Every structure is written in C-alpha cells, then in structure tokens.
Amino acid sequence: MSRIFRCSFSWLLWLFPCYSLAQDVSLAYGDQAFPPYQMGQGRLTDIEPGLAIDVVLQTAQMLGIQVQLQRMPVKRLLHELELKHLDGAIGYSFTADRAEYLAYPPISQEGTALPDPSFRLYRVSYYLFSRPDFIPHGLGHGLDGLKQYRIGVLKESAIAGILFQQGIPYEATRTAEQNLEKLKMGRLDLVVGPGEPTGRLIRSLGWQNEIRRSGESLLERDYFLVFSKAFCQNNASVCEQWWQLIRQHRDSIVKRRIDLYP
C-alpha cells in the first residue's frame, strides 16, 4: 500500500494542497481502444495513451504521485479491484454493483447515489448503430422498445448491465469490432455503442457505407477515476484532492491534448 504524507489540518487541503501525498499508486484501464479517451489495444500503453489517461497522469503529477499504470481485460480489472490488488482504475461509470467495492467521487446531491458529474473524466453519449437498409420502429418509449430486436453490446460494459436490469436480451462481445462485424453480416439488428469511439472505429474499418448511426442518443454516461474502497478509506485525502484537481483542470488538459487524437 502506498505510503502517505498526511497534512496536519484537513480543512487546509482545499486551500493549500499538500504535495507528495503518495509515492506510488497502482491504476489500470481496459485493454481495448476507446478513442479518444484511451488509445491502442493490448497490454502496452501507447505513447499517446488517450485523453482520460492524460488527465489522470497530469493531475497525479500535480500531487507528486507516481502512477504504476497497467492494462488488462475489464473483467479481470474489476476482479483485481474487488480483491484489493489494484488501488484504482481509469474511466468507469457508476453502477450499484460496482459501488459495493469501488469508491466514486462525492455524490451530486442528497437523496441520490450518483457521483457529482463535475468530477468526471469524460462523458459519453450512447447511440444505436444499424445497417443503412434497417429502420428500427417502436423506440419512442425508451429502452423497452429494444426487446424486439437482436441487440449487440460490449461484454462487461455498464450498458450491458442496464439492459440486463431492464430485462432486455442482448448478445455481448469482447470487442466493438466484433459487434460491428456481426451487425454488418446481418447477425445483429442493432448495436448499442458510444457515439464518438464507435464512429471512429467504423471510419477506420472503412464501413461508413455499411453501418450508420441511427436516431438520437439513447442515454449519457459519465466516466470517473475510481478507487478500491480499501485504498480510499486509507488515503481519503489523496482521492479527494485528485478528484478535485480533475474537476479543476480536466477541460484545460483536454484542450491542450485533443489535437493529438484526430
């Protein structure tokens, strides 16, 4: 566990942040690309890793934190967090199941469990993607209209969890490319995916004439830097100050770095 330098007066943390709070913090993120927020695939971190990684690493530097960065499949990553083998993870939305073992930023208001969106790393709008000749009907009443279609989503994603909770059947694949290929071949009717990352993938595959985005966004999700509950309980000031710095500096870091991820 990271060694912590504790400030004497906690009420001074917000006015005069104390640096060198933690010498070492282990963070992980998924091994699949999610542009422009995380780039590249596999276990190696790209030279230009993505906007979410940029925000986390630059705010960590402001706190004097050394980040030990890893990439791994999402299922394994969440399991490692649950076992307290990792201190935290980059880019995870809120679900009630995850909240049992993950620490999220402070809630937005009393009476809700949702984290304050101002602490997010990024926000993603989710859309339906279909073949150009396929026109879905009956989707004017929220997600319930999806029950009549063959739906593809990413395995272990928050969207898969939402569909499961609402009793909407779906097929899950490990990668977004597998989903799009099944859609293109007619093995799926619709894919639910994040707008910008999915659009970038479609263009990179040259499938713009075979797959299109359909209609308005279904929903929006905020994604956060999260920590294991054990780490946050032992290092509360680190987590609080890190989230605060993300809120303060996220937009300026993204503005400086966005041109690296065309």
N, C-alpha and C positions, 0 to 999 in steps of 0.2 A: 504494500500500500504506500502511496506517495507520502513523503514527509511534508508536514505543513508548518509554515510560519504563521502564527496567529497574531492578528492585531490586538492591541490591548483593549480598545474600545470599539465595540461592534458598530456603534452609531456613527463612527467616523468613516466607515468603509465607503459610503457613497460619496462623501466629500473629498476624502484623501485616500484613494485606493492604495493598499499595501501591495508591493510587487514581490516577486519571487515567492508567491504563495505556495506553489507546489513544484517540486523539482521534476516530477515525472507523472504523466497521466496517459493511460492507455486508451485509445479510441479506435473504433473500427467503423467501416462503412461497407456497403454491398459490393460484390464483385462484378455487377453488371452496370453498363453505362446508363446514365440518366442525365443527358445533356440539357442545359449547360451546367447543371449543378454538380454532377460527378462524371468524370470523363474516363474513357478507357475501360477495358474488361480484364478480368483475371485478378491475380493476387498482387500485381505490382501497381504502385501508384504512378500515374502519369506525371511528366514534368510540369504540365499544366493540368492540375488534378480536377478542376471544376470550381464553380463559384462558391458552393457550400463549403468545400474544403478550404478555399481561400479565406473565407470569412472566419472559420474556426481557427485556422493556423495564425492568422494575423492578430486576432483578438487574444489568442493564447500568448503570443509574443509580448503583447502589451502587459500581460500579467506575469511575465517571466516564467511561463510554463513550458516545459519540454514535452511535446506530444509524441508518443510512440504510436504510429499510425499503422493499421492493418486493414486488409480487405479480405472478405470471406462471404460465402453464401448467407443470405438473410436468415434462414432457419438456424444455421449454426451460430450466427452472430447473436441472435436473440437468446439462444440457449446458453451461450457463454456469459451473457449479461445476467441471465437468471441464476447462473451458478457463481456469479461474482468473480469471474475470471477476467472480465474487462471492466474498466472504470466507466466507459460511456460509449455512445455511438452517434454518428452524424446523419441527420436527415430522417427523423422518424415522426410520424403523425401520431396523434393521441388515439388510443383505443382503451376501453375499460380493462381488457385482459392484460395489455402491456403495462398499464398503470399499477398493476399488482406488484411489479418488480422493477419498474422504471420510475425515475424522478424526472418530472417535467417542470418547466418554468411555472411561476406563480399563476394561479387561476385568474381569469379575466374579471370575474365579479362573483359576489356571494351567491350561493344557490346553484352554481354550475361547477362541473369538474373540468371544464375545458381550459387549457392554458391560455394566458393572455397572448393574442396573436402578434402583438408588437414585439415579442421575443423570438419570433420565428426566424429561421434561416432563409426560408423561401416559401412561396405559396404556389400551388399548382391547381389549375382547372382541369377537370376530367371530362372527356367527351366520348361520344360514340363514333366508331370508325366502321365503315361498311364498304362493300363493292359499289361502284357507281350505278349499277343496274338494280340495286336493292334499296327499296324505300320502306323503312320501318313505319308502322302505324300503331296507334294506341299508346303513345308515350307522353300524353299530356297530363298524366296524373302521377308524376314522379317515377321512382324506380320500379314500381309494381308492374308497369307495362312491359318490363323486360322478360317477364316469366314465359312469354310465348315464343321467345327466340333462343337460339343457341348462342350463348354469350361466352366470350373468352376474356380472362383476366390473368394477371401475373400471380403466380403461386406465392403464398405468404404475404401478400400485399394487404394494406388496410382496406382497399376496395373489395377484395375477396371476402374479408371479414364482414363488411357492411352488407354485401349481397347474401352472405350466409345467414346473418341475423334476420334479414327480411324474407328468408325462405325463397330466394331467387336462385335457381340452379345455374351453375356455370362450369366451364372447363378451365382448368388452371395449367399454365405452362411455366417453365423456369425462366424463359427469356421473352422479351417483347417481340423479337423477330420470329420466334416460333408461333406466337399468336397471329401475327400478320400473315405469315405463310399459310396457316390454316384458313384464315379468312379469305385470302386470295384464291385458294383452291376450292372454296365453297364448303369447307368442313365446319365453318362457323358462320353465323349470320351477322354478328356484331362483335366488336372488341371494345371494351371499356378501357381507355388509356389516358395518360396525362397528355394534354394538348401539345405543348412545345416539344418535349422529348420524343413523342410518337411521330409528330410531323417531321422532325429532323431525321428520324430513322427511316421513314418512308422515302424521303428525298435521297438519303444515302444509298438506299437499295434500288432506286430508280423505279419505284412503284407508284408514282404520282397519278398515273392514268388508270391504275387498277384498284386503288384504295383511296377513299375520300373521308374527310371529317364530316359528320352528319349532325346538323342542328346546333342548338345552344349547349352550353356546358351543363352537365348533369349536376355537378357539385364542385366545391372547392375544398382543398385540404391544406392546412399549414403544417410545415415540417420543422422540427426543432433539433437542437443539440440536447441529447438526453443522457442521463447518468444512471448507473445502478443505484438502487436505494441505499445500499450499504455505503457506497462511496459518498453520496450526497449527505448522508447522516454524519459521516466522519469529517467531511470537508464542506460544510454548508457555505462558508464564506467564499470558497473558490467557485462553487456552482452559481451562487447569487451574483457575484461580480462578473463572471464570464457571460451569463445571460444578459446582464445589464450592458456590457460592452458590445455584445452582438446587437442589441437594440439601438445603441447609440451610433455604431459605426457600420452596420450592415450595408446601408444604401450607398455610402461613400466608397466602400471597398468594391461593391458590385459595379459602381460607375467607373472606377479605375480599371477593373479587370475584364469587363464584359466583352471588349473588342478582341480578347484572346480566344473567345469561343464563338466564332461566327457560325 
